[in-house]
Each structure stands twice: as C-alpha cells, then as structure tokens.
C-alpha cells in the first residue's frame, strides 16, 4: 500500500463537483474509493467517511422536501445542507493534507 495524500485530498474535494455539474458528489468519491481502497493508505477510512456524509446529506435533503410546506423550513434546511456540503469537504481536505483525521458532522454510519 502506498501513501498518497494528494489523492485523499482530491477525493474529499471531488464532493464539490456538484457545484459545477449538478451531480456527482456521491459518484466520484465512490468510484475513487472502490478503485483505490486496496492501493492507497487510509483511502478505505476516508472513503467510508465521505460516502456516509454524502448519503446523510441526501437523506437530509429528502426530509427537507415536505418541510417546505411547513412555513418554508425546508428551504432553510436546503440552505444549511448546501453550506455544510461545501464547507466540510474543504475543511477535511485541509485536515488530510496536515495529516489529521477528517470528521463530517451529522453523518450516519451506513458504511463501516
């Protein structure tokens, strides 16, 4: 197994592809994780954390849809999810570059 911090950083930042394409924040990290988890040191752990975060964000977004009818709370929820979905991939890419363990808030543990 080789150490490749740059690939780990790219994996965290790949979640931001949604800002450009409108989709892919789950797909690109999933492909990177599946293809590199046996080859790159710490890719398995980082990939699982990223995928759990992205799946959690999708679930939160789905829950926001009916909340739009309740005084527009769903719109506020979408705003919060959007901010979290942009800020934490960047923060965790910086953490990984400094050799620290990434952490994503509000994530369920689907993949362990």
SULBELFEN-V437763 format. One line per field, one symbol per residue. ss: DSSP state (a for helix, b for strand, c for the rest). psi: psi as a letter, one per 30 degrees, with the letter a starting at -180 (. if undefined). A space follows every 10 residues. Layout:
BEGIN
ss = ???
psi = ???
END
This chain:
BEGIN
ss = cbccaaaaaa aaaaaaaaaa acccccaaaa aaaaaacccb ccaaaaaaaa aaaaaaaaaa aaaaaaaccc ccaaaaaaaa aaaaaaaaaa aaaaaaaccc cccccccccc cc
psi = klkieeeeee eefffffefe fflffeeeee eeeeffffek kgeeeeeeee eeeeeeeeee eeffeffefi ggfeeeeeee eeeefeeeee efeeeefggl klkklgklie j.
END
